[in-house]
Amino acid sequence: MPTEEKAIEVEVVEVDGVAVPAQEPAPERETRGGRDWGDWRQWQGRVRRLDSRWWPLWVLLGVVLVFLLLTLGLVLGAVMLVVRLVRGIFRGLAGLFR
């Protein structure tokens, strides 16, 4: 049977009779809002560039946008056609009664 080495985790309290000073956690920087917004500063360059991993999402959103624009154009074209037809019918009826 292979023997397994056991790892023991220890905390150093004293080295050569001298106590090791405890490390205090670094104080958090606070701004007026109470939160550190420094992490958002690194996004400045990333916002201007599109990440290549997201191209399937952008393609899908582009296709949806094209279909929405085509649908809107088709609806507006149909409304304009109906308005012209109704206006032509009213002009024709108005010409009959003169």
C-alpha positions in Angstrom: 0.0 0.0 0.0 1.4 3.4 -0.9 1.8 5.8 2.0 0.2 9.2 1.9 2.0 12.2 3.2 0.0 14.2 5.7 0.1 18.0 5.5 -0.3 20.0 8.6 -1.3 23.6 8.5 0.2 25.7 11.3 0.3 29.4 12.2 3.7 30.8 13.3 3.3 32.4 16.7 6.9 32.7 17.7 10.2 32.5 16.0 13.4 32.2 18.1 11.6 33.5 21.1 10.3 36.7 19.4 6.6 37.0 18.7 5.6 37.6 15.1 3.5 40.8 14.7 0.0 40.1 13.6 -0.9 41.4 10.1 -3.8 43.8 10.2 -6.1 43.8 7.1 -5.6 46.7 4.8 -8.2 49.5 5.4 -10.8 49.8 2.7 -10.8 53.0 0.7 -14.1 54.8 0.7 -15.5 57.5 -1.5 -18.4 59.8 -1.0 -20.8 57.0 -2.0 -19.4 54.7 0.6 -18.1 52.2 -1.9 -14.9 51.9 -3.8 -15.6 52.6 -7.5 -11.9 52.2 -8.4 -12.6 48.8 -9.9 -14.8 50.4 -12.6 -11.9 52.6 -13.8 -10.3 49.6 -15.5 -13.4 49.1 -17.6 -12.8 52.3 -19.5 -10.9 50.6 -22.4 -13.1 47.4 -22.3 -16.3 49.3 -22.9 -15.1 50.7 -26.2 -14.1 47.2 -27.5 -16.4 44.3 -28.1 -15.2 41.0 -26.7 -14.9 38.4 -29.3 -16.4 35.7 -27.1 -19.8 37.4 -27.3 -20.1 37.4 -31.1 -23.0 34.9 -31.1 -25.0 37.2 -28.9 -24.3 40.2 -31.1 -25.2 38.2 -34.2 -28.5 37.1 -32.6 -29.3 40.6 -31.4 -28.5 42.0 -34.9 -30.8 39.5 -36.6 -33.6 40.4 -34.1 -33.0 44.1 -34.8 -33.1 43.6 -38.6 -36.4 41.7 -38.3 -37.9 44.4 -36.0 -36.9 47.1 -38.5 -38.3 45.2 -41.4 -41.5 44.5 -39.6 -41.8 48.2 -38.6 -41.2 49.2 -42.2 -43.7 46.8 -43.5 -46.4 48.0 -41.0 -45.7 51.6 -41.9 -45.9 50.8 -45.6 -49.2 49.0 -45.1 -50.6 52.0 -43.2 -49.5 54.4 -45.9 -51.1 52.2 -48.5 -54.4 52.1 -46.6 -54.4 55.9 -46.1 -53.8 56.5 -49.8 -56.6 54.1 -50.7 -59.1 55.7 -48.3 -58.1 59.2 -49.4 -58.6 58.1 -53.1 -62.0 56.7 -52.3 -63.1 59.9 -50.5 -61.8 62.0 -53.4 -63.7 59.9 -55.9 -66.9 60.1 -53.8 -66.4 63.9 -53.4 -66.0 64.2 -57.2 -69.3 62.4 -57.8 -71.3 64.9 -55.7 -70.0 68.1 -57.3 
